[in-house]
Amino acid sequence: MGDYMKIYNFKKKASVLIISLIFALAFSSVQAFAAWDDWHYGYATYTGSGYSGGNALLDPINPDMEITALNTEDYNSYGVNSSLAGAYLEVEGPAGKTVVYVTDRYPEGANGALDLCPISFGKIGDMLAGKIDIKWRIVKAPVTGNLSYRIKEGSSQYWAEIQVRNHKYPVLKMEYYKNGEWINMEKQLYNHFHGEQMGTEPLQIRITDILGQSVTDTLPALPGAIEAESSAYIVSGNVQFPDYNSNSKGIIGDVNSDGHVNSLDYAAMKSYLLGSIIDFPASDDLWAGDVNGDNEINSIDYSLIKSFLLGIITEFPKH
């Protein structure tokens, strides 16, 4: 009997180890991305273009705005096309710092590189130098009011492309609700989300930002094929992303306080429930680990984090 129990316990531990390795491999790509507001290092050049016809299709752009083109690798961060289109970046150079709006892509730029407007370049460096070392990071957009949406020309109930504007943080994901399920819309290089067969009813959409925050909105029904607009049009939204406060409790599920809910949090939750650790690194560990808001950290929270990482759910129950 003793030998049998030893074999049983060994197999049980081996199974747990294999499962843990599978999850670590499955979610390792999530860990590879830098935190959303980490500093990036590179160089800056300057150009007078980007105010119209930029890759992000954010026209019309006020000629007084400080804008930039962003290198392709960073422009398409997190494995999402045009993920940082419309983002605001704080940029520091040898002579100072400023905030710029991403309106275009910088195809020939190396990782970390920006192609700034002349006004911005002049604020942080010597114009005669032409090229300077910089660092930059994503910051909250200085916007007010709700989100707005650009409906691309030709969009109809059969085929539509929608762009999100006036967002506080970069938008990585959009889904629409149909027949009882959320359907993902792939983001294009020109900063629009693509959907097909979206129907003739008012359109319920869910948008997720770079912090993992999701908001749900309802747009007017798309036109029929005959009524499809020959030019793009703007629809006013009804919601906005909440502010992120680094001094607040943080992100639900982010028990190690690295700015993301990932496999490290899953592993920490498992260790906590097994008694291997008695606390989380998060400043308010109960709030971070209690993802279903029942004032306990238990197997339900563990299962919800697993479902989130597998994509079965896209957000946790609200506290």
Secondary structure, 3 states (H helix, E strand, C coil): CHHHHHHHHHHHHHHHHHHHHHHHHHHHHHHCCCCCCCCEEEEEEECCCCCCCCCCCCCCCCCCCCEEEEEHHHHCHHHCCCCCCCCEEEEEECCEEEEEEEEEEECCCCCCCEEECHHHHHHHCCCCCCCEEEEEEEECCCCCCCCEEEECCCCCCCEEEEEEECCCCCEEEEEEEECCEEEEEEECCCCCEEEECCCCCCEEEEEEECCCCEEEEEECCCCCCCCCCCCCEEEECCCCCCCCCCCCCCCCCCCCCCCCCCHHHHHHHHHHHHCCCCCCCCCCHHHHHCCCCCCCCCHHHHHHHHHHHCCCCCCCCCC
